[in-house]
């Protein structure tokens, strides 16, 4: 089982759209896929039309009083399941801090699912926290949607520093440009310059597009309602690159 975190310290960079659309593409190709919505806002749960309510709340789950199997919901798509978030996830840092080996808790919870799924996507909340440390320990790789702006690059460098300073060098970092607007000079300049400085930067990028924004209207992966659009093609390209890079 491969575990991929879709993560950024910043919010509003396209994490949930990436997790939902790549998971959809993986499932469409026959991979048994799970999305774990870790954000208390529950956007991935909303997109998949699943009620953002965790039976017993996150407290029972993190203390091992409830198996993850009991929380997983099927979606409308074959091979694709979701573990929803609810607002109790806002307290997850505090709850993790009360467990043994708190930085390893999510990994311990996920391990029994290795016989049921080929791939797990973690839709991560924006922060550096104990939840983030759990995500870093649990995942094989982090997909980092990054808007090509100065502040986004600064945030990415902060993440790299955290990884280096906390002995997480084994964690694979896979940044890619997201919400790209080629009408903006800064976007085009950074997309031209940064690949020379960051070898890990993926080639695929996701455009700023109304198709992506309409996910909230249709409550579907965009490849369901706009399969031939520029954004859909971009997600297909990104998924093909990610799948090849992680060896699936």
C-alpha positions in Angstrom: 0.0 0.0 0.0 1.3 3.4 -1.0 0.4 6.4 1.1 0.5 9.9 -0.5 0.0 13.1 1.4 -1.3 16.2 -0.4 0.1 18.9 1.7 1.1 22.5 2.0 1.7 24.8 5.0 -0.5 27.3 3.1 -4.2 27.0 2.5 -6.0 27.7 -0.7 -3.4 26.2 -3.0 -5.5 23.3 -4.5 -4.8 20.4 -2.1 -8.3 19.0 -1.9 -8.9 19.3 -5.7 -5.6 17.4 -6.2 -6.4 14.7 -3.7 -10.0 14.1 -5.1 -9.0 14.2 -8.8 -5.9 12.0 -8.5 -7.8 9.5 -6.4 -10.5 9.4 -9.0 -8.0 8.7 -11.7 -6.2 6.0 -9.7 -9.5 4.3 -9.0 -10.5 4.5 -12.6 -7.4 2.7 -13.5 -8.3 -0.2 -11.1 -6.3 0.7 -8.0 -8.2 0.2 -4.8 -8.0 3.8 -3.5 -8.9 5.5 -0.2 -9.0 9.2 0.5 -8.7 10.2 4.1 -10.1 13.7 4.6 -8.0 15.1 7.5 -9.2 18.7 7.2 -11.9 19.7 9.8 -13.5 21.8 7.0 -14.3 18.5 5.3 -14.0 19.7 1.7 -13.2 16.3 0.2 -16.2 14.8 2.1 -18.3 17.5 0.6 -17.1 16.9 -2.9 -17.9 13.2 -2.6 -21.4 13.9 -1.2 -20.6 12.2 2.0 -21.9 13.5 5.3 -18.9 14.9 7.3 -19.7 13.1 10.5 -17.3 10.7 12.1 -19.0 8.2 14.3 -17.8 8.6 17.8 -15.6 11.6 16.7 -11.9 11.6 16.3 -11.3 10.9 20.0 -12.4 7.2 19.8 -10.5 6.7 16.6 -7.2 8.0 17.8 -7.4 6.1 21.0 -7.9 2.8 19.2 -11.5 2.3 20.3 -12.8 2.2 16.8 -11.3 0.5 13.7 -10.9 2.7 10.6 -12.9 0.1 8.7 -15.9 1.2 10.7 -15.5 4.8 9.5 -14.8 4.3 5.8 -17.6 5.1 3.4 -18.0 4.1 -0.2 -18.3 6.8 -2.9 -20.2 6.8 -6.1 -17.1 5.5 -7.9 -15.8 2.0 -8.2 -12.6 1.3 -6.3 -12.8 4.6 -4.5 -13.6 5.0 -0.8 -13.5 7.9 1.6 -12.9 8.4 5.3 -14.7 11.6 6.1 -13.7 14.4 8.3 -15.8 16.3 10.7 -15.3 19.4 12.9 -14.0 17.2 15.7 -10.8 17.0 13.7 -10.0 20.6 14.8 -8.9 19.0 18.1 -6.7 16.3 16.6 -3.4 17.9 17.7 -4.6 17.8 21.3 -5.9 14.3 21.1 -2.7 13.0 19.4 -0.6 14.5 22.2 -2.4 12.3 24.6 -1.5 9.1 22.9 1.7 6.9 23.0 4.2 7.8 20.3 2.0 10.6 19.1 3.9 11.3 15.9 3.4 7.7 14.7 -0.3 7.4 15.5 -1.8 7.8 12.0 0.7 5.3 10.6 -0.3 2.8 13.2 -4.0 3.3 12.3 -3.4 2.9 8.6 -1.3 -0.2 8.6 -4.2 -2.7 8.9 -5.6 -1.3 5.7 -2.7 -2.5 3.6 -4.5 -5.6 2.6 -7.6 -3.6 1.4 -6.1 -0.7 -0.5 -3.3 -0.2 -3.1 -3.2 3.6 -2.5 -4.2 6.0 0.2 -4.4 9.8 -0.3 -4.3 12.0 2.8 -6.0 15.3 2.2 -4.1 17.4 4.7 -4.9 20.5 6.7 -2.7 23.5 6.2 -0.3 23.8 9.1 2.9 22.7 10.8 1.7 20.7 13.8 1.5 17.3 15.4 -0.9 16.3 12.7 1.6 17.3 10.1 4.4 15.3 11.8 2.1 12.3 11.7 1.5 12.8 8.0 5.3 13.1 7.4 5.8 9.8 9.3 3.0 7.9 7.6 3.5 8.9 3.9 5.8 7.6 1.3 5.7 10.9 -0.5 4.2 14.4 -0.2 2.6 16.1 -3.2 3.0 19.8 -2.7 0.7 22.0 -4.8 2.6 25.3 -5.1 1.3 28.5 -6.6 4.2 30.2 -8.5 4.5 33.3 -6.3 7.1 34.6 -3.9 5.2 33.8 -0.8 4.4 30.2 -1.9 8.1 29.6 -2.6 9.0 31.0 0.8 6.5 28.5 2.4 8.0 25.7 0.3 11.5 26.5 1.6 10.2 26.5 5.2 8.9 23.0 4.6 12.2 21.8 3.2 14.0 23.3 6.2 11.6 21.5 8.6 12.2 18.2 6.8 15.9 18.6 7.0 16.0 19.7 10.6 13.8 16.9 11.8 15.5 13.9 10.3 12.9 13.3 7.6 15.2 13.0 4.6 13.7 9.7 3.6 10.4 11.5 2.9 10.0 12.1 -0.8 8.9 15.6 -1.7 7.0 16.1 -5.0 6.1 19.8 -5.6 4.2 20.9 -8.6 2.8 24.2 -9.8 -0.9 24.7 -9.0 -3.4 27.4 -9.9 -1.2 28.7 -12.7 -2.3 31.8 -14.4 0.0 32.4 -17.4 -1.4 35.9 -17.9 0.6 36.9 -14.8 4.2 37.7 -15.4 5.3 36.4 -12.0 3.8 33.0 -12.7 5.5 32.6 -16.0 8.9 33.9 -14.7 8.9 31.5 -11.7 7.8 28.6 -13.8 10.8 29.3 -16.1 13.4 29.8 -13.4 12.6 27.4 -10.5 13.1 24.1 -12.3 16.8 24.9 -12.5 17.0 25.2 -8.7 14.6 22.4 -7.6 15.2 19.1 -9.3 12.3 17.5 -7.4 9.8 19.8 -9.1 7.3 17.8 -11.2 6.9 18.7 -14.9 3.1 18.8 -14.8 1.2 21.8 -13.6 -2.5 22.6 -12.9 -4.0 25.8 -14.4 -6.2 28.3 -12.6 -9.5 27.3 -14.2 -13.2 27.7 -13.6 -13.6 23.9 -14.2 -11.8 23.3 -10.9 -13.8 25.9 -9.0 -17.1 24.2 -10.2 -16.2 21.1 -8.2 -18.1 22.7 -5.4 -21.2 23.2 -7.6 -21.3 19.7 -9.1 -19.8 18.0 -6.0 -17.9 15.6 -8.3 -14.3 15.1 -9.5 -13.9 17.5 -12.4 -13.2 14.6 -14.8 -16.8 13.6 -14.3 -18.3 16.8 -15.6 -15.5 18.4 -17.7 -13.4 15.4 -18.9 -12.0 17.1 -22.0 -11.0 20.5 -20.4 -7.6 21.8 -19.9 -7.7 21.2 -16.2 -8.8 17.6 -16.6 -5.9 17.0 -19.0 -3.5 18.6 -16.5 -4.7 16.3 -13.7 -4.3 13.3 -16.0 -0.8 14.4 -16.8 0.0 14.9 -13.2 -1.3 11.5 -12.2 0.7 9.8 -14.9 3.8 11.4 -13.7 3.1 10.6 -10.0 2.3 7.0 -10.8 5.4 6.5 -12.7 7.6 8.2 -10.1 6.3 6.1 -7.2 6.3 2.9 -9.2 2.7 2.0 -9.3 
